[in-house]
Amino acid sequence: MPTTRASVSTEHASRYLQQLSKHWSHKFPVSFDATQARIELTDQRVLLMTADADRLDVTATAPDEASLARFQIVIEEHIRRFAFKETLEFVWKA
């Protein structure tokens, strides 16, 4: 399955990781703590996140390239909503 990764510079990585995890825990299986998260969405999409003091590492997996491209957009939109006070840059790499 296609996988892509992004490393996003932010001092609020743990906050965003936890907010997104809690947000999606109402719909999907989620396990997380302050530094790591695993979110298993429907149709084999999986999101892994790791928070450090100055960055949020995001790994997304989907069943095909088209699903992965849409999943990246959904992830970015959600995290950017939580990060409305700062501008985050996502650079995805296969």
C-alpha positions in Angstrom: 0.0 0.0 0.0 1.3 3.5 -0.8 2.7 5.4 2.1 3.8 9.0 2.5 5.4 11.1 5.2 5.6 14.7 6.3 7.6 16.5 9.0 5.9 19.7 10.1 7.7 22.3 12.1 5.7 23.4 15.2 6.2 23.9 18.9 2.6 22.6 19.4 3.0 19.1 17.9 1.8 17.2 20.9 -1.3 19.5 21.2 -2.2 18.9 17.5 -1.6 15.2 17.7 -3.9 14.9 20.7 -6.6 17.1 19.2 -6.8 15.2 16.0 -6.7 11.9 17.9 -9.6 12.9 20.1 -11.5 14.4 17.2 -11.3 11.2 15.2 -11.8 8.8 18.2 -15.5 9.3 17.9 -15.6 7.6 14.5 -12.5 5.4 14.2 -10.2 3.2 16.3 -7.6 5.5 17.9 -4.7 4.9 20.3 -2.6 7.8 21.4 -0.6 9.5 24.2 1.2 12.9 24.3 3.9 11.8 21.8 2.4 9.0 19.5 -0.8 8.3 17.8 -2.3 5.6 15.5 -5.6 6.3 13.8 -7.2 3.5 11.7 -9.8 5.0 9.4 -12.1 3.1 7.1 -10.9 1.5 3.8 -7.4 0.6 5.1 -6.3 4.2 5.7 -3.9 4.5 8.6 -2.4 7.7 10.1 0.6 7.5 12.4 1.8 10.7 14.2 4.8 11.4 16.4 5.3 14.6 18.3 8.7 16.1 19.3 9.4 19.4 20.9 9.6 21.2 17.6 7.9 19.1 15.0 5.0 16.8 14.1 5.9 13.7 12.0 3.0 12.3 10.1 2.8 9.0 8.1 -0.2 8.2 6.0 -1.0 4.9 4.4 -3.9 4.2 2.0 -4.9 1.4 -0.4 -4.1 3.3 -3.6 -2.4 6.6 -4.8 -5.7 8.4 -5.3 -7.0 7.6 -1.8 -3.6 8.6 -0.4 -3.7 12.0 -2.2 -7.2 12.7 -0.7 -6.1 11.5 2.7 -3.2 13.9 2.8 -5.6 16.8 2.1 -7.9 15.7 4.8 -5.1 15.4 7.3 -3.7 18.8 6.4 -7.1 20.5 6.6 -7.8 19.1 10.0 -4.5 19.9 11.6 -4.5 23.4 10.1 -7.9 24.0 11.7 -6.3 23.2 15.1 -3.3 25.4 14.2 -5.2 28.5 13.2 -2.7 30.7 15.0 0.3 29.5 13.0 1.0 28.6 9.4 2.1 25.0 8.9 3.9 23.6 5.9 3.4 20.0 4.9 5.9 18.6 2.5 4.9 15.0 1.7 7.5 12.5 0.6 6.9 8.9 -0.6 
